[in-house]
Amino acid sequence: MTLYTKDDIVAKARELAQMISESNEVDFFKRAEAQINENQKVREMIASIKSLQKQAVNFQHYGKHEALKQVEAKIDKIQNELDEIPIIQEFQESQIEVNDLLQLVSHTISNKVTNEIITSTGGDLLAGETGSKVKNSSGGSCS
């Protein structure tokens, strides 16, 4: 059995990260983001939202509840308009796809490590118990 160091594992993680950064999902995300950055209307809408969010923080801080409600309504209106723009929808979908890919990789690694621990200790994969737990729960007497 080969034992790996943290450095070995981090090197493989970097290699995996490079592969992910060159995936179809990330490529689509980068292209969608570039289109958003090139779109003047979208940039202006995002800038408006950021400005209104700063106002909202100030109104909240000074307890101006009515003004805060009005600003929040403006933010929601612009956000809803943004959400209707196809490139924004594509960008949001690409964010979800990249996130799903990262989650899949994370779960795959976690499950593989857990399963390797169980099988290498002679455990019960179906019960999800390591060998030491299986041996200690078999009702054997300790003398």
C-alpha positions in Angstrom: 0.0 0.0 0.0 1.3 3.4 -0.9 1.0 6.2 1.7 0.6 9.7 0.4 1.7 12.9 2.0 -0.4 16.1 2.3 1.8 17.6 -0.3 1.0 14.7 -2.7 -2.7 15.1 -2.1 -2.6 18.9 -2.5 -0.7 18.5 -5.8 -3.5 16.2 -7.1 -6.1 18.6 -5.8 -4.4 21.4 -7.8 -4.4 19.1 -10.9 -8.1 18.4 -10.4 -8.8 22.1 -9.9 -7.0 22.8 -13.2 -9.2 20.2 -14.9 -12.4 21.7 -13.5 -11.3 25.2 -14.6 -10.9 23.9 -18.1 -14.3 22.1 -18.1 -17.3 22.9 -20.4 -19.2 24.2 -17.3 -16.5 26.7 -16.4 -15.9 27.7 -20.0 -19.6 28.5 -20.4 -19.6 30.5 -17.1 -16.7 32.6 -18.3 -18.3 33.3 -21.6 -21.6 34.3 -20.0 -19.8 36.5 -17.5 -17.9 38.2 -20.4 -21.2 38.9 -22.2 -22.7 40.5 -19.1 -19.6 42.7 -18.6 -19.9 43.8 -22.2 -23.6 44.7 -21.9 -24.0 48.4 -21.0 -27.6 48.1 -19.9 -26.8 45.2 -17.6 -23.8 47.0 -16.2 -25.9 50.1 -15.5 -28.6 48.0 -13.8 -26.1 46.2 -11.6 -24.5 49.6 -10.7 -28.0 50.9 -9.8 -28.6 47.9 -7.5 -25.3 48.4 -5.7 -26.0 52.1 -5.2 -29.5 51.4 -3.9 -28.1 48.7 -1.6 -25.7 51.3 0.0 -28.7 53.6 0.4 -30.7 50.8 2.0 -27.9 50.2 4.6 -27.8 53.9 5.5 -31.6 54.0 5.8 -31.6 50.9 8.0 -28.8 52.3 10.1 -30.7 55.6 10.7 -34.1 53.8 11.2 -35.7 55.4 8.2 -38.1 52.4 7.6 -40.3 54.0 5.0 -37.4 55.1 2.9 -35.9 51.7 3.3 -39.0 50.0 2.0 -39.0 52.3 -1.1 -35.4 51.5 -1.8 -35.9 47.8 -1.3 -38.9 47.9 -3.7 -36.7 49.7 -6.3 -34.0 47.0 -5.9 -36.5 44.2 -6.3 -37.9 45.9 -9.5 -34.5 46.2 -11.1 -33.5 42.7 -9.9 -36.7 41.3 -11.5 -35.9 43.1 -14.8 -32.3 41.7 -14.7 -33.6 38.2 -14.1 -35.7 38.4 -17.3 -32.6 39.1 -19.5 -31.6 35.9 -21.3 -27.8 36.3 -20.7 -28.5 36.8 -16.9 -30.5 33.6 -16.9 -27.7 31.7 -18.8 -25.2 33.1 -16.3 -27.2 32.0 -13.3 -27.7 28.5 -14.9 -23.9 28.3 -15.5 -23.3 29.2 -11.8 -25.5 26.4 -10.8 -23.8 24.0 -13.1 -20.3 24.9 -11.9 -21.5 24.6 -8.3 -23.1 21.2 -9.1 -19.8 20.0 -10.6 -17.9 21.1 -7.5 -20.4 19.4 -5.2 -20.2 16.2 -7.3 -16.4 16.2 -7.0 -16.6 16.9 -3.2 -19.2 14.1 -2.6 -17.3 11.6 -4.8 -14.1 12.2 -2.8 -15.9 12.0 0.5 -17.8 8.8 -0.4 -14.7 7.2 -1.8 -12.6 7.9 1.3 -15.4 6.6 3.6 -15.8 3.5 1.5 -12.0 2.8 1.4 -11.8 3.2 5.2 -14.7 0.7 5.7 -13.4 -1.9 3.3 -9.7 -1.6 4.3 -10.7 -2.3 8.0 -12.8 -5.3 7.0 -16.0 -3.4 7.8 -19.6 -3.7 6.4 -20.0 -1.4 3.4 -23.8 -1.8 3.4 -24.1 -0.9 7.1 -21.5 1.8 6.8 -19.5 0.4 9.7 -15.8 0.1 10.0 -14.2 -3.2 10.9 -13.5 -2.2 14.5 -17.1 -1.3 15.0 -18.3 -4.6 13.4 -15.9 -6.6 15.6 -16.9 -4.6 18.8 -20.6 -4.9 18.2 -20.6 -8.7 17.5 -21.4 -9.5 21.1 -18.0 -11.1 21.8 -16.9 -11.2 25.4 -13.9 -9.2 26.7 -11.7 -11.0 29.1 
